[in-house]
Amino acid sequence: MVAPLENLTALRVRLVSTAPHPRLPGWQLARVDLLSATPVPGFADLLSARTGRPLDLDIRPAQLVGVAPGAVLRLRARLAAGEVFAEQEPAPGDFTVEEPPTL
């Protein structure tokens, strides 16, 4: 049996929309624009090739409380079972929100 590939990538994304995940209770499905991606030392980078494209991101609802579409998020995520999952319990500084500018 082959061990799963440990992967993790630091992402900067712009939130487009969110909805309850259709298959995973307790998760939100966020549609984001992938602005940039950076490898995390010691882990395979499986997401950088998607930079510049829309991305579906599985994320815990608590991480999106008060976050409006247009906000830019910095987070770390991994590819598992064909889906992109945000870290559930990020270390301090590994999950930040930049609110969109007000007009």
N, C-alpha and C positions, 0 to 999 in steps of 0.2 A: 504494500500500500504506500502511495506517495503522500508525503506530508503536504498540507496546504501551504501555498506560497505566502509568507508574511509580507504584506505590503501596506504602505501608508504614504500619503502624499499631502503636503500642505497646500491648501487651496485658498484662492481669493475669488469669491463669487458674488454676483448681484442677484438678489432675490427677486424673482418674477411673480411667483404665486405659490400658494400652499393649499393642500387639501388632505383630509384623512387618507392614509395609505389604504388602497383597496384590498390588500392581502395581509398586511402585517398590523394586527391590533397594537395600539400603543405607539405607533409611529405616524409621522406626517410624511407626505410625499411633496417635496419642494422642487419646483421648477426653477432652475437658476441658470444664469449665463456664467460660464467658467472664464474668468478674466485672466487668471494666471495660476500656475502650479509649480511647486518646487519639491524636489525629492527630500525625503526625511532620511538623514543618515542612519544606516543600518537596516533599511527596509527597501524592498523593491518599489519602484515608482511605476504604477500601472495606469495613472490618470493624466499625466502631462500631455500626452498625445491628443487629448480632447480639448485642450485650451482653445478658446475662441468660439466654442460651440455651446448650444444649450445642453443642459445636463439634468437628469432626474436624480435627486439626492434624498435618501431616506434619513430622516432626522427626528429626534425625540421632540415632542411638542413643547416641553419645558424650555428648550433652547430657543424657541421662536416666540416666546411670550413678549408682546409689545414690539415685535419686529415687523415693520411695514415693508410692502413691496418697494423696491428701489434701494433698500439698504444693502450695503456691502458687508459680507461676512468673511472673516478669516477663520479657517478651521482646518482640521486634519480629517481625512477620509480614506477609506479602504474599499477595494473592490472585492465583493464576496458573493458567490452564487449569481453572478451576472448583474448585481445591483451595487450602487455606490452608497456606502453607509458613513455618515458623520460619526466621529468618535462620540461615544455615549457619555463618557466622564473625562472631558479634556482637562489637562493640567492648566493651572493659571497662566493666562497669556496665549493659550492655544486655541481659544475661541473668543473672537471679538466682533463687535458690530459697529459699523460706521453708518449712522443714520443718513438718509438721503437729504440733500439740501432743501430747505423750505423756500418757496418762491414768494 
